[in-house]
Structure formats: structure tokens, C-alpha cells
Amino acid sequence: MYSFRYSIANKIATGYVIIFVIFFVCAILSIISLNKSTQSDKQLTKEHIPLLLNVKDLNVLLLTSQKLINDWVYAPENLSVSDMDMLKNKLHKNKYEVISKTLKKLANESSNKGVQDVLLETLKQSEQIIRAQKEIIKKLPVPQSMSIDDRKFLAMQ
């Protein structure tokens, strides 16, 4: 019977083979991890960042229009005609429509169903806010023509 002798050369060769196999496994795991990271990065830059920026723009638009409506009702002396025009035309008509269309497009393109649902609900609520603000604008005449109590009363209805 032949007995296999494990000489020093065989031991060194076996050690190098084991190190090479470990290195190869680590390299494969690193490549897989980098591919997943690249996919996550692409999803972040194509989906989440534009979504976040547009939601932030929507928030700024709603806060600005709320401030202008409050100024119109409670402090009309601080409100200029250009502010009223900005509220009626630039914010509600132009800017809101652009942001709304962009967010709807991003919601439809989103791969995450939860994000889609939350985004569509946010758009629905923002549309209700804009609609309520437009109703207030219709009820309120030019600020200088009414007393503050009359404006408050009209805004509450």
C-alpha cells in the first residue's frame, strides 16, 4: 500500500491553495456587494432624490401659499398686489401644476408600492389644501376694501 507523505512542499502548496481559494471567494463576494451597491445608488439617484426634491418643493409651495393667505386675512396691510398675484397665478396655477405633474410621474415610475401610495395620498391632500386656499381667495376681496373682522369672518366660512 502506498502511503501519501505530506512533505513540507506539499504543506506549503496546500497553504497557498487555501489562501488562493479564500481570496477568490472574498473577491466574488466583493463583486456581488459592489453590484448591489451600484443598483442601490442608481435607484437613489433616479428615484429617491428627485422625489425628495419635488416633495420639498411642494412643501415650500404650500407653506408659502399658507403664509400669503394668512397675511391676506390677518395682516392685509403687509400684503402687496404682487403678493396676491403671486398667490393666485404663480403658486396655485403654474408652480403647483408643474410639481404635481412631476410627482405623479415619479409615483408611477416608482418601483416601491408603499412610496407610490404615500405619494399619491400626499398629492391628494395637497390638492385639497390648494382647493381650500382657492376658495378663500374667491371669498376675500382686495385687502384694502374690507375690515379685518369681515375678512376673518369670510375666511372662516
C-alpha positions in Angstrom: 0.0 0.0 0.0 1.1 3.4 -0.9 1.1 6.0 1.9 0.9 9.6 0.9 3.7 11.6 2.6 2.8 15.1 3.5 6.1 16.8 2.8 6.9 20.4 3.6 6.5 21.3 -0.1 3.0 19.8 -0.1 2.1 21.6 3.0 3.3 24.9 1.6 1.4 24.3 -1.7 -1.8 23.4 0.2 -1.5 26.6 2.3 -1.2 28.6 -0.9 -4.2 26.9 -2.5 -6.3 27.6 0.7 -5.2 31.2 0.7 -6.0 31.5 -3.1 -9.5 29.9 -2.6 -10.2 32.3 0.3 -9.0 35.2 -1.8 -11.2 34.1 -4.7 -14.3 33.7 -2.5 -13.7 37.2 -1.0 -13.3 38.7 -4.5 -16.5 37.2 -5.7 -18.4 38.4 -2.6 -16.9 41.9 -3.0 -18.1 42.0 -6.7 -21.6 40.9 -5.7 -21.7 43.5 -3.0 -20.5 46.2 -5.3 -23.2 45.3 -7.9 -25.9 45.6 -5.2 -24.4 48.9 -4.1 -24.4 50.2 -7.7 -28.0 49.2 -8.1 -29.0 50.9 -4.9 -27.1 54.0 -5.9 -28.8 54.1 -9.3 -32.2 53.7 -7.6 -31.3 56.5 -5.2 -30.2 59.0 -7.9 -33.0 58.1 -10.3 -35.9 57.7 -7.9 -35.5 58.9 -4.4 -33.5 62.2 -4.8 -35.9 63.7 -7.5 -38.8 62.5 -5.4 -37.4 64.1 -2.3 -36.6 67.4 -4.0 -40.1 67.6 -5.5 -41.8 66.8 -2.2 -39.6 69.5 -0.6 -40.7 72.0 -3.4 -44.4 71.0 -2.7 -43.9 71.7 1.0 -42.3 75.1 0.3 -45.1 76.0 -2.1 -47.8 75.0 0.5 -46.1 76.9 3.3 -45.6 80.0 1.1 -49.2 80.0 0.0 -50.4 79.4 3.6 -48.3 82.4 4.7 -49.7 84.6 1.9 -53.3 83.5 2.7 -52.8 84.3 6.4 -51.3 87.7 5.5 -54.3 88.3 3.3 -56.7 87.6 6.1 -54.9 88.9 9.2 -52.4 91.5 8.0 -53.6 92.8 4.7 -51.5 96.0 5.1 -48.4 93.9 4.8 -49.6 92.3 1.6 -48.8 93.8 -1.8 -50.7 93.4 -5.0 -47.7 91.4 -6.4 -48.0 89.0 -3.4 -51.7 88.5 -4.3 -50.9 87.9 -7.9 -48.1 85.5 -7.0 -50.5 83.5 -4.8 -53.2 83.4 -7.5 -51.2 82.8 -10.6 -47.6 81.8 -9.9 -48.1 79.5 -7.0 -51.5 77.9 -7.5 -51.7 77.8 -11.2 -48.1 77.5 -12.6 -45.9 76.1 -9.9 -48.3 73.7 -8.3 -49.3 72.2 -11.6 -45.7 71.5 -12.6 -44.8 70.0 -9.2 -48.0 67.9 -9.2 -47.4 66.5 -12.7 -43.8 65.7 -11.8 -44.7 63.9 -8.6 -47.4 61.9 -10.3 -44.9 60.9 -13.0 -42.4 59.9 -10.3 -45.1 58.0 -8.4 -45.9 56.0 -11.5 -42.3 55.2 -12.1 -41.5 54.2 -8.6 -40.8 50.5 -8.0 -41.9 50.7 -4.4 -45.7 50.3 -3.9 -45.6 51.9 -0.5 -43.9 55.0 -1.8 -46.5 55.2 -4.6 -49.4 55.0 -2.1 -47.9 57.6 0.2 -47.0 60.0 -2.6 -50.5 59.8 -4.2 -52.1 60.4 -0.8 -49.8 63.4 -0.2 -50.8 64.8 -3.6 -54.5 64.2 -2.8 -54.2 66.1 0.4 -52.2 68.9 -1.1 -54.8 69.3 -3.8 -57.4 69.6 -1.1 -55.3 72.3 0.6 -54.9 74.2 -2.7 -58.6 73.9 -3.4 -59.4 75.3 0.1 -57.0 78.2 -0.4 -58.6 79.0 -3.8 -62.0 79.1 -2.1 -60.6 81.5 0.5 -59.2 83.7 -2.3 -62.5 83.8 -4.1 -64.3 84.9 -0.9 -61.7 87.6 0.0 -61.8 90.8 -2.0 -58.9 93.1 -2.4 -57.5 93.5 1.2 -57.8 97.3 1.4 -61.6 97.2 0.8 -62.7 95.4 3.9 -62.2 95.5 7.6 -60.1 92.8 9.3 -63.1 91.4 11.1 -65.0 91.0 7.8 -62.1 89.2 6.2 -61.7 86.8 9.2 -65.4 86.1 9.0 -65.3 85.3 5.3 -62.2 83.1 5.7 -63.9 81.1 8.4 -66.9 80.2 6.2 
